[in-house]
Amino acid sequence: MFSKYKKTGGQGGAPGTPELKSIPGGQSDLPVAKESAPVAASKDNQVKRRQMSRIPTQVAPVDKEKKRKERLGEIKLELHKRLLDNLNLSALETATENDLRAEIVAISGEALDEMGVVLNREERQTLNQDLYDEVTGLGPLEPLLKDDTINDILVNGPQQVFVERSGKLELTDTTFKDERHLLRIIDKIVSAVGRRVDESNPYVDARLADGSRFNAMVPPIAVDGSLVSIRKFKKEKLSIDDLVNFGAFTEEMAAYLQAAVATRLNIIVSGGTGSGKTTTLNALSSFIDDDERILTIEDTAELQLQQTHVGRMESRPPNVEGKGAVTQRDCLRNALRMRPDRIIVGETRGEEVIDMLQAMNTGHDGSMTTIHANSARDGVSRLENMISMAGIEMPLKASRSQISSAVNLIVQASRLQDGSRRMVSITEVTGMEGEVISMQEIFRYQRVGLTPDNKIIGHFTATGVRSHFSERFRMWGYDLPANIFEPFAAE
């Protein structure tokens, strides 16, 4: 039945039932803290502390279920070996999904009969799907990649896989057979994009076929097993309206941002890891006219611009010999010669900041980038530090003058403690006062409390300060009403 894709020549894999080795059990039970004795204190001076509920991150599975999973894992490992021995992998490149699934069902059915293993219908379907994922996809990670509710996949060694849903981390029951299994999946990902990871080069940045961002670090740098993080690529492009509906910011803030982008203000999106900087940058880019030429520069391409005239560039690491590296700064310098109307840098984190600021100052108005910072003022300090890190000896006042003339707007994104993402501040850079960069906050997110289930209570509000660019907005046809700059009442 599977002669079409079967290897010609000797068949690997000796028939017969394999010797199934026992696998060590799951994680050890977590220690249970003993209750502390009550501390004597006067009622007047006694401070009540909110009791923290400690929920263990992993619950020991039922023995029967654990043994069943171990048994299926051993069977899957043996069947996967047989598939690799029997399938002609080069012929599979032209095979349809139905043909390949039929081959896998045939080979696994024959192997199970030889091994004398009896599985019910559900177990067979699960096993065949896992084998299909191993051959064509990323093995145990495949179901997580297909789950649209998951934003991030975080692997801490072969036995621990976390996911992030709605800003909160959850431990899954997904595991790898062992470290070799995990390393094989990592190598499959990085080799597809022409990169490598091994002891001499133990970390790598790459992207999956669907655009998801992938980062891995392997032993000996990763002490307890390979570390993998995958930031999933959203197939649906979130618009400004979507973010308003999600509560990331308000209609008034959206109207202001539309005017800022359309009138070609230079914008920096600032925030911490996972705060939604790239999502915000994608949404802001929707306000750019379709007749403008846009060039994007990224370490790992993940921007999803909706315009027609977009040129995308991606940096490249050095090869095995340490040569051939193409940095973001190289791309940025070359982009200046390609007649861009706007330049968008996915993330500014090093010496490319000099070229980015010069581009903003020399006729490429409306350019945008993201930086890692916790506030608008902190973002300006980060820009100053990156200028000094670039090895350019420039007086501090000159650096600040360069920043104040290049950057017009800083949008601060943040992931709050309940997992929600908010645009917590919109700040304008208005110039220099002496040797200090002057800034004014236009909108902010005002926190007022916390619900019993740890949800943030708060609202967006204007600060009452009128925009420094109001006249520019009016001249470009965006005459914003004065009341959007008035403080909002909490709903």
C-alpha positions, 0 to 999 in steps of 0.5 A, a space after each residue: 500500500 505504501 510502495 509509492 513513498 517507500 525507500 528503494 533498497 533494504 528496509 530499516 528497522 527490524 521487525 518484532 516487538 521493541 524492548 520498551 524502557 521505563 521512563 522516569 516518573 513526572 516531577 517530584 511533589 512540591 513541598 507543602 509549607 507548614 502553617 506558621 504559628 500565629 504571632 502575638 501582636 496588639 490589635 491596634 498595631 497589627 497589620 493584616 496582610 492579604 493572603 496569597 493563594 499559592 497554586 502549584 504550577 504542576 499537578 501530579 497526573 493520575 498514575 493510570 493516565 501517566 502510564 498510558 501517556 508513557 506507553 503511547 510515547 514509547 510506541 510513537 518513538 518506535 513508530 517514528 523510527 520506522 517511518 524514517 526508515 521506510 518513507 522516501 522523504 525526498 518523494 514526500 515533497 510532492 505528496 499531498 496531505 491525504 496521500 501522506 496521511 494514508 501512508 502513515 496510517 498504513 505503516 503505523 498499522 502494520 508496525 502495531 500489528 508486528 509489535 502486538 500492540 492494541 489501541 482503541 480508535 481514539 488512541 490510533 487517531 491521536 498517534 497518527 496525528 502526532 506522527 504526521 506532525 513529527 514528519 511534516 511539522 514541529 512535533 509536540 509544538 504543532 497543536 500549540 501553534 494551531 491554537 489561536 488563543 495562544 500568544 506565546 510558547 515557552 519551552 524550558 527543557 523537554 519536560 516543561 512547556 508553558 503558553 501565554 493566553 490573555 497575558 497569563 502563563 499556563 503550564 501545558 501537558 505537552 512534553 518532548 521525549 528527551 533533549 535529543 527530541 527537542 534539539 531535533 525540532 530546533 534544528 528543523 526550524 533553524 535549518 529551514 531559514 539557513 541558520 544553525 545552532 550548536 555548541 559553538 553557536 548556542 543561540 539563534 533568532 529565526 522565524 517559522 514558516 507562518 512568520 512567528 518569531 523563534 528564539 532558542 538557546 541550547 546547552 551548555 548555555 541552557 543548563 537544564 535543557 534547551 530554552 525555546 520561545 515562540 512569539 506567534 504570528 497573528 494571522 488577523 491584522 489588528 486594526 485601530 478599531 480592534 484595539 479600541 474595542 479591546 480597550 487598549 486606548 480610546 476613540 479620542 486617542 485614536 483620532 489624535 494618533 491618526 492625525 499624528 501619523 497622517 501629518 508625518 510626525 516621527 513616532 517611537 513606540 516604547 514598552 517592555 517585552 510583550 507589551 504590544 509594541 509591534 502590534 501598536 506599530 502595525 496598527 499605527 501604520 494603517 494610517 499611512 497613505 497607500 501612495 507612500 513608499 515604505 521601507 521596513 528594517 527588522 532583525 526578524 521580519 514580523 511587521 504586517 503593513 497593509 500598504 501596497 508599496 512596502 519594501 521589507 529588509 531583514 538583517 542577517 547573522 554571520 556565517 560559520 566563518 564569522 563573515 557575511 553579517 548584515 546588521 540593521 545599521 547596514 540595511 538602514 544606510 542602504 535604505 536611505 539611498 532607495 528613495 523612501 517616504 518613510 522608514 520603519 525600524 522594527 526595533 532600535 536597540 544599538 548603533 543603528 539609532 544614529 542612522 535612524 535619528 539622522 533619517 528622521 532629521 533629513 527628509 524622512 518625516 513620519 518614520 517610526 520605530 520601537 524601543 524597550 523602555 518603561 516610560 517616555 522619559 526613560 525612552 529618551 534616556 535609552 536613546 542617549 545611551 544607545 548613541 553613546 554605545 555606538 562609539 560616537 563621541 558627542 556632547 550630551 547636549 548635542 545628543 539631546 538636541 538631535 533627539 528632540 529635533 528628530 522625535 516628535 511623539 512617544 507612545 508608551 505601551 504596557 502590559 499590566 499585572 492582570 495581563 491586559 495591554 494598554 497604551 498607558 501614555 502618549 507624550 509629545 517631545 516639544 524641544 529643548 529647555 537649556 540642556 533638558 529635553 522638554 516633553 508634555 503628556 497628552 493622554 494617560 491611563 489612570 489606575 484607580 484600584 484593583 478588583 478582588 480577582 486582581 483585575 485592574 480598575 482604571 480609565 483613560 484620560 487627557 491631561 488637559 494639555 493642548 497638543 503642541 502640534 495642533 496648528 500642524 494638524 489644522 494645516 494638514 486638514 486634521 482640525 481636532 476638536 478642543 474637547 478631546 484634550 480635556 480630562 475624561 470623566 471615569 465611566 
